[in-house]
Amino acid sequence: MTYDAVILAGGAARRLGGADKPALRVGARPLLDRVLDACRGAGRTVVVGPRRPTARPVHWIREEPPGGGPVAAVDAGLRRTTAPVVLLLSADLPFLTGETVAALVQGLGEAEGVLLTDGDGRDQPLVAAYRAEPLRREVALLAAEHGGLAGLPVRLLTADLKLGRLHHPTASFDCDTWEDITTARARIREHGHVLDEWIAAVKAELGIDLDVDTAALLDLARDAAHGVARPAAPLTTFLVGYAAAQQGGGPEALAAATGKAAALAARWAEEAESTG
């Protein structure tokens, strides 16, 4: 389903002492870039807030008045979108993934919106997919009823929408305090997450958009280390990456180079065993 994304990145972050929250780093990547990575499938991505460096191009806009609150920011972002579905996100979601975004968009069905609920079962309207026209309708009604949108809480925006819900305590985790930032930084360094997080950070830093078969590369590194010598592992994986790039890059080129090197490592180990 075609969708645009609107990311709210203009809050005052008072509980963080006024820090530039979207620029705070978790896993060595700004929070805003992590959210942008999760919604890279959007036709158009609009960020509402002060302009900042980002890992990929986006459309920038400010709410009126600046600092006017989330509903005013939603209105500003909606004005720059054209898709029938709008993904509405805050800029402080360190664990949002493309899979969760896809689940939100695909889960709309007959509903006017689908949002995540957090670990306590609370609705998170800024981690949600909405049909654009009902959302625009509610914005217009609120503006008429209140004489403007500044300062209105976002719960008013969704109060009359027909909503579906997905319970996802991890993806809905947001960073409102320094304790939240510390918790997020610690979690990505846990054993079950650290490798994927590191690979994502390296790809972002190098500007690489490539699905990496982590298991295959680790198996290759293990075989090279055990069958040849320990320093062979990093050197072999480097050469595999270089060879894949020489063949135009992409998952197919990487898989082919990995397969050739793995077969070579197996032959090398067999030969060593036969002569040992």
C-alpha positions as CSV (number, residue, x, y, z in Angstrom):
1,M,0.0,0.0,0.0
2,T,1.4,3.4,-1.0
3,Y,2.1,5.7,2.0
4,D,3.8,8.9,3.0
5,A,5.5,9.5,6.3
6,V,5.3,12.5,8.6
7,I,7.8,12.6,11.5
8,L,7.4,15.1,14.3
9,A,10.8,16.4,15.3
10,G,10.1,19.8,16.8
11,G,9.3,19.3,20.5
12,A,10.9,21.2,23.3
13,A,12.3,18.1,25.0
14,R,11.8,19.7,28.5
15,R,12.4,16.5,30.3
16,L,15.7,16.3,28.5
17,G,16.7,19.8,29.6
18,G,16.0,21.2,26.1
19,A,18.4,18.9,24.3
20,D,18.0,18.4,20.6
21,K,16.3,15.0,21.1
22,P,16.1,13.9,17.5
23,A,19.9,14.4,17.2
24,L,20.7,12.3,20.3
25,R,22.5,9.1,19.4
26,V,21.5,5.6,20.3
27,G,23.8,2.9,18.9
28,A,26.0,5.7,17.4
29,R,23.1,6.9,15.2
30,P,20.8,9.9,15.7
31,L,17.3,9.0,16.8
32,L,15.9,10.7,13.8
33,D,18.0,8.7,11.4
34,R,16.9,5.5,13.1
35,V,13.2,6.4,12.5
36,L,14.0,7.5,8.9
37,D,15.6,4.1,8.3
38,A,12.4,2.3,9.5
39,C,10.2,4.2,7.1
40,R,12.4,4.2,4.0
41,G,9.5,2.7,2.0
42,A,7.5,5.9,2.2
43,G,6.8,7.6,-1.1
44,R,7.5,11.0,0.5
45,T,9.0,11.6,4.0
46,V,8.2,14.9,5.7
47,V,10.0,16.0,8.9
48,V,8.3,18.7,10.9
49,G,10.9,20.6,12.9
50,P,14.1,22.5,12.6
51,R,16.4,21.4,9.7
52,R,19.1,19.0,10.7
53,P,21.6,16.8,8.8
54,T,19.9,13.4,8.0
55,A,21.1,10.2,6.5
56,R,18.7,10.5,3.6
57,P,16.9,13.4,1.9
58,V,13.6,14.5,3.4
59,H,11.1,17.3,3.0
60,W,11.3,19.9,5.8
61,I,8.5,22.1,7.2
62,R,7.7,23.9,10.4
63,E,4.4,24.0,12.2
64,E,2.6,27.3,12.7
65,P,3.4,28.7,15.1
66,P,6.8,27.1,15.7
67,G,6.5,25.1,18.9
68,G,2.7,25.0,18.5
69,G,2.5,21.4,19.6
70,P,1.8,18.0,18.0
71,V,-1.5,18.7,16.3
72,A,-0.2,21.8,14.6
73,A,2.8,19.7,13.5
74,V,0.6,17.0,12.1
75,D,-1.4,19.6,10.1
76,A,1.8,21.0,8.7
77,G,3.1,17.6,7.7
78,L,-0.2,16.5,6.1
79,R,-0.1,19.5,3.9
80,R,3.0,18.1,2.2
81,T,1.7,14.6,1.7
82,T,-0.4,13.1,-1.2
83,A,-0.6,9.4,-0.5
84,P,-3.8,7.8,0.7
85,V,-2.1,6.5,3.8
86,V,0.1,8.5,6.2
87,L,2.5,7.0,8.6
88,L,2.7,9.3,11.7
89,L,5.8,9.0,13.9
90,S,7.6,10.8,16.6
91,A,11.4,11.2,16.1
92,D,12.4,9.4,19.3
93,L,11.7,5.7,18.5
94,P,15.0,3.8,18.7
95,F,13.5,0.4,18.2
96,L,11.1,1.0,15.3
97,T,11.8,-1.3,12.4
98,G,10.6,-1.5,8.8
99,E,8.8,-4.7,9.7
100,T,6.7,-2.9,12.3
101,V,6.0,-0.1,9.8
102,A,4.8,-2.6,7.3
103,A,2.6,-4.3,9.9
104,L,0.9,-0.9,10.6
105,V,0.3,0.0,7.0
106,Q,-0.9,-3.5,6.0
107,G,-3.0,-3.8,9.1
108,L,-5.4,-0.9,8.2
109,G,-8.1,-3.0,6.7
110,E,-11.4,-1.2,7.1
111,A,-10.0,1.0,10.0
112,E,-9.2,4.7,9.7
113,G,-6.0,4.1,11.6
114,V,-3.8,1.5,13.2
115,L,-1.6,2.5,16.2
116,L,0.8,0.7,18.5
117,T,0.1,0.2,22.2
118,D,3.0,0.2,24.7
119,G,3.9,-2.2,27.4
120,D,1.2,-0.9,29.7
121,G,-1.4,-1.1,26.9
122,R,-1.6,2.6,26.3
123,D,-2.3,4.0,22.8
124,Q,0.7,5.6,21.0
125,P,-0.9,7.8,18.3
126,L,2.5,8.9,17.1
127,V,3.5,5.4,16.1
128,A,0.6,4.8,13.7
129,A,-0.6,4.5,10.2
130,Y,-3.7,6.5,9.2
131,R,-5.9,7.0,6.2
132,A,-5.1,10.5,5.1
133,E,-8.6,11.9,4.5
134,P,-10.1,11.0,7.9
135,L,-7.0,12.5,9.5
136,R,-7.4,15.7,7.5
137,R,-11.0,15.8,8.4
138,E,-10.3,15.6,12.2
139,V,-7.6,18.3,11.9
140,A,-10.1,20.6,10.1
141,L,-12.8,20.0,12.8
142,L,-10.4,20.7,15.6
143,A,-9.2,23.9,14.0
144,A,-12.9,25.0,13.6
145,E,-13.9,24.0,17.1
146,H,-10.9,25.5,18.9
147,G,-10.1,28.5,16.7
148,G,-6.7,27.0,15.9
149,L,-4.5,24.0,16.6
150,A,-1.7,25.4,18.8
151,G,-1.4,23.6,22.1
152,L,-4.0,20.9,21.5
153,P,-3.2,17.4,22.7
154,V,-2.8,14.7,20.1
155,R,-5.4,12.5,21.8
156,L,-8.1,14.9,20.5
157,L,-7.0,14.1,17.0
158,T,-7.7,10.4,17.2
159,A,-10.7,10.4,19.6
160,D,-13.3,10.0,16.9
161,L,-11.3,7.8,14.5
162,K,-12.1,4.1,14.0
163,L,-8.8,2.6,15.1
164,G,-7.1,-0.8,15.1
165,R,-4.3,-1.6,17.5
166,L,-1.1,-3.6,17.5
167,H,0.6,-4.3,20.9
168,H,4.3,-3.8,20.6
169,P,6.2,-2.7,23.7
170,T,9.5,-2.6,22.0
171,A,8.7,-0.6,18.8
172,S,6.6,1.8,20.8
173,F,9.4,2.6,23.3
174,D,10.2,6.3,23.1
175,C,12.9,8.4,24.7
176,D,11.4,11.2,26.8
177,T,14.0,11.2,29.6
178,W,17.7,10.7,30.0
179,E,16.8,7.4,31.7
180,D,15.0,6.3,28.6
181,I,18.1,7.2,26.5
182,T,20.3,5.2,28.9
183,T,17.9,2.2,28.7
184,A,17.9,2.3,24.9
185,R,21.7,2.5,24.7
186,A,22.1,-0.4,27.0
187,R,19.5,-2.6,25.3
188,I,21.1,-2.5,21.8
189,R,24.4,-3.7,23.4
190,E,22.8,-6.8,24.7
191,H,24.0,-10.0,23.1
192,G,20.9,-10.7,21.1
193,H,20.9,-7.2,19.5
194,V,24.5,-5.9,19.3
195,L,25.6,-7.5,16.0
196,D,22.5,-6.4,14.0
197,E,22.8,-2.9,15.5
198,W,26.5,-2.6,14.7
199,I,25.9,-3.8,11.1
200,A,23.0,-1.2,10.7
201,A,25.3,1.5,12.0
202,V,28.1,0.6,9.7
203,K,25.8,0.5,6.7
204,A,24.4,3.9,7.6
205,E,27.8,5.4,8.1
206,L,29.2,4.0,4.8
207,G,26.0,4.8,2.8
208,I,25.4,1.1,2.0
209,D,21.9,-0.1,1.3
210,L,22.5,-3.9,1.2
211,D,20.9,-6.8,2.9
212,V,23.8,-8.6,4.6
213,D,23.6,-12.4,5.1
214,T,25.2,-12.2,8.5
215,A,25.1,-15.9,9.2
216,A,26.9,-16.7,5.9
217,L,29.7,-14.2,6.5
218,L,30.2,-15.3,10.1
219,D,30.4,-18.9,9.0
220,L,33.0,-17.9,6.4
221,A,35.0,-16.0,9.0
222,R,34.9,-19.0,11.3
223,D,36.0,-21.4,8.6
224,A,38.8,-19.1,7.5
225,A,40.0,-18.7,11.1
226,H,39.9,-22.4,12.0
227,G,40.9,-23.8,8.7
228,V,43.7,-21.4,7.8
229,A,44.7,-18.9,10.5
230,R,42.9,-16.5,12.9
231,P,44.0,-13.4,10.9
232,A,42.5,-15.0,7.8
233,A,39.0,-14.2,9.0
234,P,38.9,-10.4,8.8
235,L,41.1,-10.4,5.7
236,T,38.9,-12.9,3.9
237,T,35.6,-11.1,4.7
238,F,37.3,-7.8,3.5
239,L,38.3,-9.5,0.2
240,V,34.8,-10.9,-0.2
241,G,33.3,-7.5,0.1
242,Y,35.8,-6.0,-2.3
243,A,35.1,-8.8,-4.9
244,A,31.4,-8.2,-4.6
245,A,31.9,-4.5,-5.2
246,Q,33.9,-5.3,-8.3
247,Q,31.0,-7.3,-9.6
248,G,28.6,-4.4,-9.2
249,G,27.6,-5.0,-5.6
250,G,24.2,-6.1,-4.4
251,P,23.0,-9.2,-2.5
252,E,23.6,-11.6,-5.4
253,A,27.3,-10.5,-5.9
254,L,27.9,-10.7,-2.2
255,A,26.4,-14.2,-1.9
256,A,28.4,-15.4,-4.9
257,A,31.7,-14.1,-3.5
258,T,30.9,-15.5,-0.1
259,G,30.1,-18.9,-1.5
260,K,33.3,-19.1,-3.5
261,A,35.4,-18.1,-0.5
262,A,33.6,-20.6,1.8
263,A,34.2,-23.4,-0.7
264,L,37.9,-22.4,-0.9
265,A,38.1,-22.4,2.9
266,A,36.6,-25.9,3.0
267,R,39.1,-27.2,0.4
268,W,41.9,-25.6,2.3
269,A,40.8,-27.3,5.6
270,E,40.5,-30.7,3.9
271,E,43.9,-30.4,2.4
272,A,45.4,-29.5,5.8
273,E,43.7,-32.5,7.4
274,S,45.0,-34.9,4.7
275,T,48.6,-33.7,5.1
276,G,48.4,-33.5,8.9
